[in-house]
Amino acid sequence: MTESIAGYVPRVSVITVVFNGEQFIERTIQSVIGQSYPAIEYIVIDGSSKDGTLPIIQKYTDRIAYWVSEPDSGLYDAMNKGLAAATGDYVIFLNAGDTFFDNDTLSKVFSYWHPGVDILYGETLIVDDQGKVVGDRRLKAPESLTWKSFREGMLVCHQSIIIRRSITSPYNLRYRIAADFDWVLNALKKANCIVNTHTYIARFVDGGLNKQKIPIALKERFIIMAKNYGLLPTFFRHFIIGFRFLIYWWREKRF
């Protein structure tokens, strides 16, 4: 258990990026500040929202370690700002609308922690804009996770992986849609100890950038996979990925 390691409790930087998210931001904030886990650094990066987002953030400034509202160059630029501000031992991103699975999520996750752990990961529940459950994520978290696992796609949702901050790097702004895939993959390559918590970590809002701009997302992901796994293996692997996708879509009528 976390508390048994000489009384040390790892500090977790939870980073939320938002732009014009007044419909979603409060439930994300409440999910973070409602955690039973005792060592959270909460960071909120707002891209100079023009709606009612900022007043909602300002309601909770006494529970937010760092926040800023200023223009940025897009989602991943804002996420880099959050990373630069983070001081925790570990980092996790929960963007506007996303929430932890329940109020004890981080406590449950870190019951698996020991000093050598670089990455903790778990499952993701998909929800709609109102927070109602849609179902499990199409891609399931594997029992064991390595950087080679991502040859099958992004098997672990960005919001359900907690990474030691010292092995993270800035998001590559070359990628407009799939920089999260690249970011997690780079961290997996550096990790020595990766732990499956067998826990639902996040409730993720369906319909992110990857679904809004599918052709760009697929192209960027292919480039990243080819760089890491080779062009021909990636090309042939996509036939398998596509076949599995079609079966899932036919059975579930969603992706």
N, C-alpha and C positions, 0 to 999 in steps of 0.2 A: 504494500500500500504506500501511497505517496508520503504519508506522515511518518512512516517507519524509517525513512532514510535520514537519520540524524536530525529529524525535525524539519528538514528542508522541503519547501513547497515551491516547485518551479513557477516562475511568473510567465503568464501567457498574454501576449499582445494580441487583442482582437481588433481587427481593422475593418471599418465599414466605409465604403466609397458610395457616394450618392450624388445624383444630379436630378433636380426636379422630381423628387421622390416623396412628396408629401403624403401620398396614399399609402406608402410602405414603411417609411423610415421609423415611425414610432414603435411599431411592433418589433423591429429589429433591435432598436435601442433597449426596449423593455426586456427582450430576451437575453441580452448580454448583461445588463445590470441586475437582472433577476437570478443570475447563476449562483448556486450555493458555493461554488469554488472560491476560495478566499484570495487568490493572487491573480487578479486580472488588471491589465492596463488596457483601457478602452480608447481607441483612436478613431476619430471620424473625419473624413476628408470630403468636403462638399465642393462641387465644381461651380460655385457661384450660382446657385439655383435661383430661378426667377419666380418660383411658386411659394408655397408656404412651408418649405422644408426647413429653412433657417430658424424661424421661430420655434419649431418643434425641437431642433437640436439645442437651442438656447435654454429650453425648459430643463434640460438634463446636464448642464455644464458642470454641476457639482459632482457628477458621477462619470464624467468623461475626462481622461487624463490629458488629452490633447485633441484639439479640433481646429480646423481652418476652413474658411469659405473663400475661395478664389478661383479664377479661371484656370483651366488646365488644358492639356492637349489630348484629352480622351481618357478612357477608362484606365488603361495601363499606366499612363503618366500619373494619374491620381493614386493608383495603387503603389507606385514607386514612392510617392510622397509619404504614404502611410508606412511603408517599410523603412524609409529614412528616419521617420520619427519614432519608430518602435525601439524599446529598450528591453523587452522581455526575453526570457530564455527561448521561448517558442512563439510562433506566429500562426494565426489563422485568419482568413478573410471571410466575413459575413457581410455581403453587400445588401443594399436596401431591399427589404422584402424577405430576405433569408433570415432564418432564426435557428437557434440551437433546438435540438429535438425536444428537450424538456429542461426544467430548471436545474437538474442535477447532471446534465450532460458532461460538463468538464470534470466534475468530481468522479464520475464513472470512468471517463477516458483516462484520467491520470491515476486511477487505481492500478493501471497497467504499467505505470512509469517506473523506471529505475535510472540511475545517472547515465547509463550508456545509451539510452534511447535517443535516436535522431529524429524519427518520424513515428507518429501515431496516426492510424487511419481507421475509418469505419464506413458504415452504410449511409445512404441518403434517401430521404422521403421527398417525393415531388408533391408540391402544392400549387394551387392556382392563385390568381391575384388576390383573392379574399382569404387565402390561407387554408382553404379546404383541401383535404388530402386527395390527390390524383392517383397515387400509387408509388410503388418502388421505382427507382431509376432503372432504365433499360439495362445498363451495364452494371453488373454486380461486382463488388469489391472481392478480389481473389483472396483465398486463404493465406497465401504468401505473396508479398509484393516486392518486386525489384524493378530496376529501370527497364529491364527487358520485357516486363509485363505489358508496357504501353505499346508493344507491337500490335496488340489487339484493340487499341484505342485507349481513351482516357478512362480506365477501369475504376478509378476513384475520383469522385467529384471534388473539385477545387475547394468547396466549402466543407468537406469532410476529411481533410488531411491537415494535420498540425505538424509543423516543421521546425526543427531547431533553427533559430534565427541565424546562427553563425554559418550554416551551410546554404543559406539562401543567397540569391543574387538579384539584381534589379531585373524587372521584366524587360524583355527585348522589344523595343517599340517598333522594330521592323515588322512585327506581326500585329495586325489590327484586331484580329478576332481570336487567334489561337495562342496568344502569348502565355496564357495560363497553362496550356499543355506543355509548352517548352519550359516554363518555369518549374513546374512540378517534376518533369523529367530530369532536369539538371540537378535538382535537389536529391532525387532518388539515386542518381549516379554518385553523389558524394556521401550518401548515408551508409553507415556501417551496421546500424541496428534499426530495423523497421518493424513495428509492432501492430498487429491486427487486434483492435480492441473488441471486435465482435459487438459493436455498439452502434446504434443509429446516432450520428453526430448532428446532422443538419436537416432542416426542412428547406428545400430549395425551390424557389419560384420558377415554374415552367416558362420557357420562352425567352431565354437569354440571347446574347449576341450571336451565339453559334446557330440558333434556330432562325434568327432574323435575317442572317446573311449566310445561308448554308453554302453556296458555291465558294465564297471567299474562305469560309472556315475549313471546308474540305481541302481546298488548294493549299492553305497554310499548313494544315496538319500533315498533308502528304509531304510537303517540303521538309518539315521538322522530322518526320519519321524516316524519310530517305537519308537525311543527314546523319541520323543516329543508327539506323539499321541497314542502310544500303538501299540503292534504288530498286534493283530487281526484287529482292525480298519484300520490300514495301509494296511494289506494284502487284505482285501475286497475292500478298496478304489481303489487299483490298477487295479481291474477289470474295474471299471468305467473310470479311467484315460486311460487305454489301449483302451477301446472301443471308447472314444472320439478321441484318437490319430488316430485310424484306419479310422474313419469317415473323419477326417481332411485330412489325407494323400490321401484317395480316391478322395476327392473333389479337393484338391489343388495341389496334386502331389509333395508336399514338406512338410518338418517338421522343 
